[in-house]
Every structure is written in C-alpha cells, then in structure tokens.
Amino acid sequence: MATTTSTTSTTSASSTLKTTSLVTALGGGSGIDMAALANNLATAQFEARSARLTDKSETLTTKVSTASNIKSMLLSLDTSLGTLVRSGSLARTPSVANSSVATATLSGSSQPTGSYSLEVTQVANGQRLAGSVYGSSTSTVGAGTLTLRFGTVAGSSFTEDTSQSSIDITVESGDTLADVATAINASGAGITAYVATTSSGAQLVLKGQEGTTNGFIIEAGDSSLSNLAWSPGASTGTLLATAQDATFEIDGLSYTSASNTITDAIPGVKLQLTGTNSGTPTTVSFSDPSDSIASSMQDFTDALNELMTELNTATALGGDLVNDAGARSLKRALAGLAGTTVMPNATGAAKTLADLGLSTQRDGTFTLDTSRLSATLAADPEGVAAMFTNGVYGVYASYDKIYRAAISTTNSNSLGGSITRYNKQLTQVTEDQSDLATQQEALRARLASQFTVSESRIGVLKSTLTMIENQIAQWNKSSS
C-alpha cells in the first residue's frame, strides 16, 4: 500500500511539472503582450525590404534636390543675363541732346556709331475737326448715310487719295450725336470721335491720323444730316488742325514722313519726333558701353563659376550626381561655351566669348582675361556691343540655348530629364512602400488572429490545469 502511494505521488508531481512547463512555454499567464508580439514579428519580417526602400527614397530625394538646385542656378543666370541684355544698357544707346525735339531708341540688332545732326521743321499732325453746335450729346441728328473721304486738305480745296477707301456711316432715325460718335469709332476709319460739351453747346469732334493724305471730308447722303457734313470752306464745323507730314533734316539731308515715328533715317535707330528746332540743329549720339560690358563680363564669369562649382561637387566621386547623364551633359556644354562662336556673321574681332576674355580652366571653372577683353573692345567696340543685343545670336542667345537644353524634360540626357526620371522613381518607391506596409499589416493581423486563438486555447488549458491540480491535491490529501 505504501509503495502504491509513493508511485502515485511521484506521477502526480511529474504531471504537474509537465503541465506547468507547457503553459509557460505557450505564454499562458506569463504577461506577454500577444498584440505587440504579432506587430514585432511582422515588422521583423519586412524590416530589410523596408530599409532598402527608405534608403532608395532618401537617395532619390537628394538627387532631385541637388539637380533642382543646379537647375535653379541656371534659371537665375539666364533671367539675369536676359534682363540685362533686353534693358539695352550694354548697347550703344542713342540719345538726343535736345530732348524736346525727339527721343531715340535702338531698333533691330545693328549697332550705329558716330553722331548725327537733327533739325525738325515740322512735326506730323492729324486733322482735327469740330462739328456744328447741338443742344446736347443726346440731341437727335437725322437719318441717312455719312461718307468719310480721305485725302489732302489745303486751304479751300480737297484732293482725294483714291488709294484709301471711303467709309460709310449709317445713321438711324432717332440716333443722337453721341450715337454718331460711337458709330464712327466702330467703323475702322482710323478716326477718333467724341462729343465735347463746350460753352457754346455739344459738338462732334473728329481726330484723324497723322500725315498730309490722311485729311478727310464728311458728305451727307440726306439733307437731315447736313449739319454733320464738312468740306473746306463749308460753314458747318470748324477745322481745328490740318493734317500734315513731318519734315526734318538728318545731317543736312531733307526727309518727310507721314508719321512722327521715324525708323529708317538713322540706321538702327527709331526717332520719335516731339517738337521743332528750326535753325538750331541738335545732335543724336551714342553712349559708350565699354565699362558696363567689362563689369557685366566679370559678373557673368563669377556666376558661371558658382554654377560650375556646384556642378563639380555634385559630379565628383561620391557626389549626388556622380553618374548622372544630364549633369555630365551640362558640364560638357558649359566647357565649350567660351570657344563657341556666338556671332557667326561678325566681320570684326568679336566673335566668341573667348574674344571677350572668357577662358575655361582644367576643372571646368572660368577666368576672365581683362587684357584680352580690353583689346577686343578697342579693336571692335561695335562688334562687342552687338554681342550683347537681343536676337538669335549673341552672348545671351548662346547661354540661353544651353539653359533650355539642360531643362528639357523630353531629353533623357538632360538635367531636366534626370529630374523627371528621379521623380518617377520616387513615385514608384512610394507606391512600393505603400504595398509593403499593406503586406506587413496583413501579416500582423494574421499573426494577431492566430495568437488570439492560442490565447483562448491556453485559457482552456489553464482552467483544465487548475481543475486537475485541485483534483490531485484532493487525492494527495486523501492518501496522506
């Protein structure tokens, strides 16, 4: 009997130990956070792939940032240089000594030189006519057709210019003086009409275009419109000014012009006549931009060096764009800038930026040879100034060509193409990260579900264990 009791006790203890070990191994009652365990296991499963995507995203973001910074520097220089050239401050700017007579601006890309005398004896005018007096602008004027004919008004005579078509103005019954002005303005006759309310009453005022042959008369097709008709010597209306051409002399040579805007008397210069100076000619001369050009070339060189320093850093070993085709292409283009012929039609000494002293160093940066620049300015000042004008050729056009090629998004070997490519890759990485996060969450949810089931089973086992332990305790108590 004693032997049987001992064996039973040993077996019971062994069973208790094994059951406790099982529960402990499964985590039952151990305080382990099964949700956290599921999350940690899922994270560990995807950790390597997630890290690779994060590294790739950071690398691509750095590439985009570096390339975009260089692109911004390209744009800044292009904008500054373009503004400088368009301002005309580096060109041989014309000026008129007597500013009350005319103003002068450059026209085209030619570079005028020397000085010219200008004497204006008459400026161009348009005909101005005030019609008969009416009570107000709302007074009715009759009905029918008014015809405008164009030509030369001289004293009491009118000579029609048959090359200009006459214009018919339809006046409806009930139309007012203001309606007639509106109809004339809308007719395309080149005449401006308005109603002036003077101390005498309301008058229709007509202003024609400049030039002798742009005088005009008004014919009434119906007697009810006779107060609006006018011809030289007529009692209706008042001629305020006669149309006339501008007359002037350049270097003693006589010119006439139907307009006060003169574009062909001095090559490369547009004159706007504003007054007369009969008997006292004034001078049209041109500024010397040599100092401004020298200063601008130094600024241009400094800006190029800032750009090239950034580009060299980015493409150096270990740089953000070391293997970027767009960055390498831009470096090659800038390296050839100094030797590029920017004025292919030039006949003087100024044809390339190298002629202006710009030279490229072995590392791609630039220096300015001021002695060579000064020599070229002395030998060919007009040619140098022409290089800084706005057109298909010149310093700005040559740099702008490099800039536009670099920012192109359709060329895979351009900086713009690289930025586009990197951004597409970044988008793909973001999508891959999203997919990976979805997969990781699915795994976490699956593990959490499985662990929940295990927890439930462990709970059952613990209840069973408790019951068994209580039963064994009763057995042991009974046998003692």
Beta strands, then each sheet from edge to edge (+ up, - down):
strand 1: 94-96
strand 2: 102-106
strand 3: 116-122
strand 4: 126-134
strand 5: 144-154
strand 6: 157-160
strand 7: 167-171
strand 8: 192-197
strand 9: 202-210
strand 10: 215-220
strand 11: 238-241
strand 12: 246-250
strand 13: 253-257
strand 14: 261-262
strand 15: 269-273
strand 16: 282-286
strand 17: 358-360
strand 18: 366-368
sheet 1: 1+ 16- 3+ 12- 13+
sheet 2: 2+ 15- 14+
sheet 3: 8+ 9- 4+ 11-
sheet 4: 6+ 5- 7+
sheet 5: 6+ 5- 10+
sheet 6: 17+ 18-
end
